[in-house]
């Protein structure tokens, strides 16, 4: 179950009428990378879904914006 903080992050981001595309690529070793054009953040994982989740966690945490 999501925490109150996670709910507030979701609420904040779902009220913005924006569409985006996350690109998923499978590496030669079988792992996956999630990224977006013109964004210097990548998520990684054993599956495409886990890579996308990792990418979204980085973005939701604001790590990209602090650099």
PAMI-684748 format. One record per residue (C-alpha): residue number from 1; x, z, y; chain; residue in three letters. Coordinates in Angstrom, 3 decimals, always signed. Last residue first. Layout:
BEGIN
(pt NUM, (X, Z, Y), A, ALA)
...
END
This chain:
BEGIN
(pt 67, (+21.777, -10.652, +18.330), A, UNK)
(pt 66, (+18.859, -8.239, +18.718), A, UNK)
(pt 65, (+16.202, -10.958, +18.370), A, UNK)
(pt 64, (+17.162, -11.895, +14.815), A, UNK)
(pt 63, (+17.053, -8.292, +13.613), A, UNK)
(pt 62, (+13.517, -7.887, +14.962), A, UNK)
(pt 61, (+12.343, -6.040, +11.861), A, UNK)
(pt 60, (+9.544, -8.579, +11.448), A, UNK)
(pt 59, (+12.077, -11.444, +11.416), A, UNK)
(pt 58, (+14.335, -9.845, +8.830), A, UNK)
(pt 57, (+11.316, -8.850, +6.712), A, UNK)
(pt 56, (+9.961, -12.403, +6.930), A, UNK)
(pt 55, (+13.226, -13.844, +5.594), A, UNK)
(pt 54, (+13.305, -11.368, +2.701), A, UNK)
(pt 53, (+9.687, -12.217, +1.828), A, UNK)
(pt 52, (+10.478, -15.933, +1.933), A, UNK)
(pt 51, (+13.475, -15.387, -0.371), A, UNK)
(pt 50, (+11.328, -13.294, -2.723), A, UNK)
(pt 49, (+8.676, -16.029, -2.854), A, UNK)
(pt 48, (+11.256, -18.728, -3.504), A, UNK)
(pt 47, (+12.602, -16.738, -6.428), A, UNK)
(pt 46, (+15.834, -14.811, -7.071), A, UNK)
(pt 45, (+16.075, -14.068, -3.382), A, UNK)
(pt 44, (+17.554, -14.951, -0.028), A, UNK)
(pt 43, (+16.310, -14.862, +3.548), A, UNK)
(pt 42, (+18.099, -16.767, +6.247), A, UNK)
(pt 41, (+18.260, -16.204, +10.006), A, UNK)
(pt 40, (+19.837, -18.452, +12.640), A, UNK)
(pt 39, (+16.552, -20.063, +13.715), A, UNK)
(pt 38, (+16.583, -23.706, +14.918), A, UNK)
(pt 37, (+14.683, -24.992, +11.862), A, UNK)
(pt 36, (+13.418, -22.188, +9.676), A, UNK)
(pt 35, (+14.976, -20.545, +6.630), A, UNK)
(pt 34, (+14.334, -19.330, +3.094), A, UNK)
(pt 33, (+17.112, -19.515, +0.486), A, UNK)
(pt 32, (+16.589, -19.400, -3.282), A, UNK)
(pt 31, (+18.752, -18.465, -6.254), A, UNK)
(pt 30, (+19.252, -20.871, -9.162), A, UNK)
(pt 29, (+23.060, -21.110, -8.952), A, UNK)
(pt 28, (+22.822, -24.633, -7.506), A, UNK)
(pt 27, (+20.735, -23.282, -4.644), A, UNK)
(pt 26, (+16.957, -23.680, -4.376), A, UNK)
(pt 25, (+15.688, -24.410, -0.896), A, UNK)
(pt 24, (+12.598, -22.967, +0.813), A, UNK)
(pt 23, (+11.732, -24.054, +4.361), A, UNK)
(pt 22, (+9.479, -21.772, +6.393), A, UNK)
(pt 21, (+7.082, -23.640, +8.646), A, UNK)
(pt 20, (+5.365, -22.062, +11.612), A, UNK)
(pt 19, (+1.931, -21.912, +13.152), A, UNK)
(pt 18, (+1.082, -19.831, +16.188), A, UNK)
(pt 17, (-2.192, -18.282, +17.372), A, UNK)
(pt 16, (-0.771, -14.766, +17.998), A, UNK)
(pt 15, (-3.132, -12.060, +16.739), A, UNK)
(pt 14, (-1.530, -12.191, +13.312), A, UNK)
(pt 13, (+1.875, -11.022, +14.562), A, UNK)
(pt 12, (+0.788, -7.801, +16.227), A, UNK)
(pt 11, (-1.656, -6.919, +13.444), A, UNK)
(pt 10, (+1.028, -7.479, +10.794), A, UNK)
(pt 9, (+3.545, -5.307, +12.641), A, UNK)
(pt 8, (+0.882, -2.629, +13.197), A, UNK)
(pt 7, (-0.004, -2.671, +9.495), A, UNK)
(pt 6, (+3.671, -2.252, +8.560), A, UNK)
(pt 5, (+3.942, +0.797, +10.847), A, UNK)
(pt 4, (+0.797, +2.319, +9.322), A, UNK)
(pt 3, (+2.321, +1.878, +5.866), A, UNK)
(pt 2, (+1.286, -0.864, +3.479), A, UNK)
(pt 1, (+0.000, +0.000, +0.000), A, UNK)
END
